[in-house]
């Protein structure tokens, strides 16, 4: 009996233990997890209010973008939470109760940085394992970036003899917006100078060539400032533009002949001017001003072969014209002779390295025959006048006396004849 009673006691305890475990399992199984409110007839299944999957990158922060709806069959308290990947911290729950939670955008979205965000919504009733639902949020691109010029600053060195209607500079632009917001055009205008020296050819792929359409002249304009404008084709929310400056430096080339300083030139000397005397100094400078060449001076061959040739010469380096040989009286009068200014540069043609000027020379007598005194001329004239009038009076008197004598003789003869 003892043994029987002992077995009965063990069996009774086992039954009680099995009953406790059975009840506990039943209680645990009876507590159902919470769930999000499903949207009917969606495949894959979507939930209120998680059906909005696309947001513009200019979506305002702090504004409710989702209202999560959930329920728990056992009326357990529900905690809403968010799980994101790789530190994606763009969304947060701003408020919640036992059935609803509001979600706001925590920081601005940026399509150019990340086009999608994977979010996991969590429901936890603190009894069951947390319920997870994943969604993917797509960021919609807007026109929020200005086109950017690549390779700034823009500087161009262009020779003044650069061929017209050829490119002097290539421009490139980048726009990180996509789709219809990405394309655009490049234009140009000249600053502070009359337009018409440069133009631009837009290739339509955010590249363009600035071309020369008129000849350059360093001596007239040594530099230009051009403004480039990049304008995209986007209109959501508005078109965006950016500008850049292109500075063009004109590089001087040796294409200008010497320029005379102080023209016209005139010399007046006498036939007794001393040999080796400097009578005039001429000067010229290189017409190309950036790196001017030295100038040398020569008397032209035409002058050497003229009647004045050999009498005057010029210092090759200083430009001083001096008397080389004694001037003679036969040279008195006006003469023209030609001086050459030559750049010391063997790479140039004669047209760009030689310039000429004409010097007018007047040679006078040092001791000319003195002119008569006007008072003496008056006296001589008066004397001549008196003599002429005296001769005329004597002549008239002689004629009168002759006529009187003739008439007297005729009268006397007539009287004698009468007698």
ABEGO torsion letter per residue (X at the ends): XAAAAAAAAAAAAAAAAAAAAAAAAAAAAABBBBBBBBBBGBOBBBBOBAABABBBAABBBGBBABBBBBBBAAGBBBBBBBBBBGGBBABBBABBBAABBBBBBABBBBAAABABBBBBBBBBAGABBBBBBBBBBBBBBBBABBBBBBGOBBBBBBBAABBBGBBABBBBBBBABBEAAABEBBBBBBBGBBBGABBBBBAGAGBBBBBBABBBBAAABABBBBBBBBBBABAOABBBBBBBBBBBBBBBBBABBBBBBGOBBBBBBBAABBBGBBABBBBBBBABAABBBBBBBBBBAAAAABAABGABBBBAAAGBBBBABBBBAAABEBBBBBBBBBBBBAABBAAAABBBBBBBBBBBBABBBBBBBAAAAAAAAAAAAAAAAAAAAAAAAAAAAAAAAAAAAAAAAAAAAAX
